Amino acid sequence: MAVEVDLHLHTLASDGTLSPTELVGLCAERGLKTIAVSDHDSTEGLQEAYAAARKHHGLEIIPAIELSTDVPGSEIHVLGYFIDTSDTAFQQTLTRFREGRYERGRLMVEKLVELGYSITWERVQEIAGDAAIGRPHIATAIVEAGYFKYSRDVFDSLIGRNGPAYVERAKLTPEDAIRMLRENGAVPVMAHPTYSAVKSDRGDVQSLEETLSHLKSHGLEGVEVFYGDYTPEQVSYLNDIADNLGLIACGGSDYHCSGNPDEPEPGSVGPPPQTVERLREAHHRIRGVPVSGS
């Protein structure tokens, strides 16, 4: 069956390399019917994506976001679907996150220079342009300078979580991110919950079912199942957990157009169309129920 839904895509507004217009055009060309533009800590690409989608009849854009959260020894990313981009408090928080990325990036470049890599902060800024600066922009600068062939190798060797040039930044806890998204009216979903070769600096999330159960008690609504380069065995395993816990089985390519070999592309992987309706129902329910403590 052809893939019609991709709920995990990035643009130049964060660490993707395609403009929103280019990304939407590619997705339409691949036959997708519903996509989520889910940049890191930024909603800046959405208006352009909406405008581009109007040229492709029947293509729906779900406004989304991806947030990094911290857990002991690792991190969990939380996606939010059907976000309210007009929420001033939400946007102010995202601005603080982007500022944290900027400072973290500058310090990482300093470490890389100390390690003997001849790159400059100015070049990283040029690569990022107007986007929220992230590690992929630093990786691109390292590849451009000829030290590695692919950006994922830079993560593996230098800027992954345990790499010699890694610098931590302020993050939310997963519980905080879920609360923040629900207060916005968005639907919180755990992203790429198990190890992936594309996300080589993220190890297995320990005790995954227990973690998901705990986060569901805090308002988590779904988990990525049909993701990126997951094997059929991983998809089956995650689908069983989602069913057991009553979580929405989501997914997508996590496409950045990164230039890495074998990067999953739009149209190659995604959840069934009914996932979109379940997310929409959850969104309506969240919007209609006051959030405790808000």
C-alpha positions as CSV (number, residue, x, y, z in Angstrom):
1,M,0.0,0.0,0.0
2,A,1.3,3.4,-0.9
3,V,2.4,5.7,1.9
4,E,0.1,8.8,2.1
5,V,1.1,10.2,5.5
6,D,4.4,11.5,6.8
7,L,4.3,13.2,10.2
8,H,8.0,14.0,10.7
9,L,9.6,16.4,8.3
10,H,12.2,19.2,8.7
11,T,12.9,22.4,6.7
12,L,15.4,25.2,6.6
13,A,13.6,26.7,9.5
14,S,15.6,24.3,11.7
15,D,18.1,21.7,10.5
16,G,16.7,20.6,7.2
17,T,18.2,21.7,3.9
18,L,15.0,22.2,1.9
19,S,12.9,25.3,2.0
20,P,9.3,24.7,3.1
21,T,8.2,25.2,-0.6
22,E,10.7,22.6,-1.8
23,L,9.7,20.1,0.9
24,V,6.0,20.5,0.2
25,G,6.6,20.1,-3.6
26,L,8.6,16.9,-3.0
27,C,5.9,15.5,-0.7
28,A,3.2,16.2,-3.3
29,E,5.4,14.7,-6.0
30,R,5.7,11.5,-3.9
31,G,1.9,11.2,-3.6
32,L,1.6,12.2,0.1
33,K,-1.8,13.4,1.3
34,T,-1.0,14.6,4.8
35,I,2.3,15.8,6.1
36,A,3.5,17.4,9.3
37,V,6.2,20.1,9.2
38,S,7.9,19.5,12.5
39,D,10.9,21.7,12.8
40,H,13.0,21.8,16.0
41,D,11.9,24.6,18.3
42,S,10.5,26.6,15.5
43,T,7.3,27.3,13.6
44,E,8.8,29.7,11.2
45,G,8.5,27.5,8.2
46,L,4.7,26.9,8.5
47,Q,3.3,29.9,6.7
48,E,5.4,29.2,3.6
49,A,4.5,25.5,3.8
50,Y,0.7,26.5,3.9
51,A,1.2,28.7,0.8
52,A,3.0,26.0,-1.1
53,A,0.4,23.4,-0.2
54,R,-2.3,25.6,-1.8
55,K,-0.7,24.8,-5.2
56,H,-1.2,21.1,-4.6
57,H,-4.8,20.1,-4.3
58,G,-5.7,17.8,-1.5
59,L,-2.4,18.1,0.5
60,E,-3.0,18.8,4.2
61,I,-0.3,20.4,6.4
62,I,-0.4,19.6,10.1
63,P,1.4,22.3,12.1
64,A,3.9,20.5,14.3
65,I,7.0,21.0,16.4
66,E,9.8,18.8,17.8
67,L,11.2,19.4,21.3
68,S,14.3,18.0,22.9
69,T,14.0,16.8,26.4
70,D,16.5,15.5,28.9
71,V,16.5,12.2,30.8
72,P,19.5,10.8,32.8
73,G,22.2,9.7,30.4
74,S,20.1,10.3,27.3
75,E,17.3,12.4,25.7
76,I,13.8,12.0,24.5
77,H,12.3,14.0,21.7
78,V,8.6,14.9,21.9
79,L,6.6,15.9,18.8
80,G,3.6,18.1,19.1
81,Y,0.8,18.0,16.5
82,F,-1.9,20.6,15.7
83,I,0.1,23.3,17.6
84,D,-1.4,26.8,18.0
85,T,1.2,29.0,16.5
86,S,-0.5,32.2,17.8
87,D,0.1,31.2,21.4
88,T,2.4,34.0,22.7
89,A,3.7,32.2,25.7
90,F,4.5,29.1,23.6
91,Q,6.4,31.2,21.1
92,Q,8.4,33.0,23.8
93,T,9.5,29.6,25.2
94,L,10.6,28.5,21.7
95,T,12.6,31.7,21.3
96,R,14.5,30.8,24.6
97,F,15.2,27.3,23.2
98,R,16.6,28.7,20.0
99,E,18.8,31.1,22.0
100,G,20.1,28.1,23.9
101,R,20.9,26.3,20.6
102,Y,22.8,29.4,19.5
103,E,25.1,29.5,22.5
104,R,25.5,25.7,22.6
105,G,26.6,25.8,18.9
106,R,29.1,28.6,19.5
107,L,30.7,26.6,22.4
108,M,30.8,23.4,20.3
109,V,32.7,25.2,17.5
110,E,35.2,26.5,20.1
111,K,35.8,22.9,21.3
112,L,36.2,21.7,17.7
113,V,38.8,24.4,17.0
114,E,40.6,23.4,20.1
115,L,40.6,19.8,18.8
116,G,42.3,21.0,15.6
117,Y,39.3,21.4,13.2
118,S,39.6,24.5,11.1
119,I,36.1,25.8,11.0
120,T,34.6,29.1,12.0
121,W,31.5,30.1,13.9
122,E,30.8,32.7,11.1
123,R,30.6,29.8,8.6
124,V,28.2,27.8,10.8
125,Q,26.0,30.9,11.0
126,E,26.1,31.3,7.2
127,I,25.1,27.7,6.8
128,A,22.2,28.0,9.2
129,G,21.0,31.3,7.7
130,D,17.7,32.3,9.4
131,A,17.2,28.8,11.0
132,A,17.6,27.9,14.6
133,I,21.3,26.8,14.8
134,G,21.7,23.1,15.5
135,R,24.4,20.4,15.4
136,P,23.6,19.5,11.8
137,H,24.8,23.0,10.7
138,I,28.1,22.4,12.5
139,A,28.3,18.9,11.0
140,T,27.8,20.5,7.5
141,A,30.7,22.9,8.2
142,I,33.0,20.0,9.2
143,V,32.0,18.0,6.0
144,E,32.4,21.1,3.9
145,A,36.0,21.5,5.3
146,G,36.8,18.0,4.1
147,Y,37.3,16.2,7.4
148,F,34.4,13.7,6.9
149,K,32.3,12.6,4.0
150,Y,28.9,12.5,5.7
151,S,27.4,14.6,8.5
152,R,26.3,11.5,10.4
153,D,30.0,10.6,10.7
154,V,30.6,13.9,12.4
155,F,27.9,13.1,15.0
156,D,29.4,9.6,15.5
157,S,33.0,10.9,16.0
158,L,32.7,14.4,17.5
159,I,29.3,16.0,18.3
160,G,27.1,13.1,19.4
161,R,26.1,13.0,23.1
162,N,29.3,11.4,24.2
163,G,31.6,13.1,21.7
164,P,34.6,15.2,22.6
165,A,33.0,18.4,21.2
166,Y,29.5,17.9,22.7
167,V,28.0,20.6,24.8
168,E,24.8,20.3,26.7
169,R,22.1,22.9,26.6
170,A,19.1,23.7,28.8
171,K,16.3,21.3,28.0
172,L,12.9,20.4,29.4
173,T,12.0,17.2,31.0
174,P,9.7,15.0,29.0
175,E,6.9,15.7,31.5
176,D,7.5,19.5,31.1
177,A,7.3,19.2,27.3
178,I,4.1,17.2,27.4
179,R,2.5,19.7,29.7
180,M,3.7,22.6,27.6
181,L,2.3,21.1,24.4
182,R,-1.1,20.2,26.0
183,E,-1.4,23.7,27.4
184,N,-0.9,24.9,23.8
185,G,-3.7,22.5,22.7
186,A,-1.2,20.3,20.8
187,V,-1.0,16.5,20.8
188,P,2.2,15.2,22.4
189,V,3.9,12.1,20.8
190,M,7.3,10.5,21.6
191,A,9.6,10.6,18.6
192,H,11.9,7.8,17.4
193,P,11.8,5.8,20.7
194,T,14.4,3.2,19.9
195,Y,17.9,3.2,18.4
196,S,18.3,4.2,14.8
197,A,21.4,4.3,12.7
198,V,20.3,7.7,11.4
199,K,20.1,9.0,15.0
200,S,23.3,7.3,16.0
201,D,23.9,9.4,19.2
202,R,20.7,8.1,20.8
203,G,20.9,4.7,22.5
204,D,18.0,2.6,23.4
205,V,15.5,4.2,25.6
206,Q,15.7,1.9,28.6
207,S,12.5,0.2,29.9
208,L,10.6,1.7,27.0
209,E,7.1,0.3,27.9
210,E,7.5,1.6,31.5
211,T,8.7,5.0,30.2
212,L,5.8,5.3,27.8
213,S,3.3,4.2,30.5
214,H,4.7,6.8,32.8
215,L,4.6,9.6,30.2
216,K,1.1,8.6,29.2
217,S,0.1,9.3,32.8
218,H,1.4,12.8,32.2
219,G,-0.6,13.2,29.0
220,L,1.4,11.6,26.2
221,E,-1.0,10.6,23.4
222,G,1.2,8.7,20.9
223,V,4.5,7.2,19.9
224,E,6.4,6.9,16.6
225,V,6.1,3.4,15.3
226,F,6.4,3.7,11.5
227,Y,9.6,5.6,11.6
228,G,12.6,6.3,9.4
229,D,14.8,3.2,9.0
230,Y,13.0,1.0,11.6
231,T,13.0,-2.7,10.7
232,P,9.7,-4.6,10.4
233,E,10.6,-6.2,13.7
234,Q,11.0,-2.9,15.4
235,V,7.7,-1.6,13.9
236,S,5.9,-4.7,15.1
237,Y,7.4,-4.4,18.6
238,L,6.5,-0.7,18.9
239,N,3.0,-1.3,17.4
240,D,2.3,-3.9,20.1
241,I,3.4,-1.5,22.9
242,A,1.3,1.3,21.4
243,D,-1.8,-1.0,21.3
244,N,-1.2,-2.3,24.9
245,L,-1.0,1.3,26.2
246,G,-3.7,2.8,24.1
247,L,-1.2,5.2,22.4
248,I,-1.6,6.5,18.8
249,A,0.9,4.8,16.5
250,C,2.5,7.7,14.6
251,G,5.5,7.9,12.3
252,G,7.3,9.5,9.4
253,S,10.6,9.7,7.6
254,D,12.3,12.4,9.8
255,Y,13.5,13.8,6.5
256,H,16.2,16.5,6.6
257,C,17.6,16.1,3.0
258,S,20.9,15.7,4.9
259,G,22.9,14.0,2.2
260,N,23.6,11.0,4.4
261,P,23.5,7.7,2.4
262,D,20.2,5.7,2.7
263,E,18.3,8.6,4.4
264,P,14.6,7.7,4.5
265,E,12.7,10.0,2.2
266,P,9.1,11.3,2.1
267,G,6.8,8.6,0.8
268,S,9.0,5.7,2.0
269,V,7.5,5.3,5.5
270,G,4.6,6.5,7.4
271,P,1.5,5.6,9.5
272,P,-1.9,4.7,8.1
273,P,-4.4,7.5,7.3
274,Q,-6.5,6.7,10.4
275,T,-3.6,7.9,12.5
276,V,-4.4,11.4,11.3
277,E,-8.0,11.1,12.5
278,R,-6.9,9.8,15.9
279,L,-4.6,12.7,16.3
280,R,-7.3,15.2,15.3
281,E,-9.7,13.6,17.8
282,A,-7.1,13.9,20.5
283,H,-6.5,17.5,19.6
284,H,-10.2,18.3,19.9
285,R,-10.3,16.5,23.2
286,I,-7.3,18.4,24.6
287,R,-8.6,21.7,23.4
288,G,-11.9,21.0,25.1
289,V,-10.6,19.9,28.5
290,P,-8.8,22.3,30.9
291,V,-5.2,21.4,31.7
292,S,-4.6,20.9,35.4
293,G,-2.2,23.3,36.9
294,S,-2.3,25.7,33.9
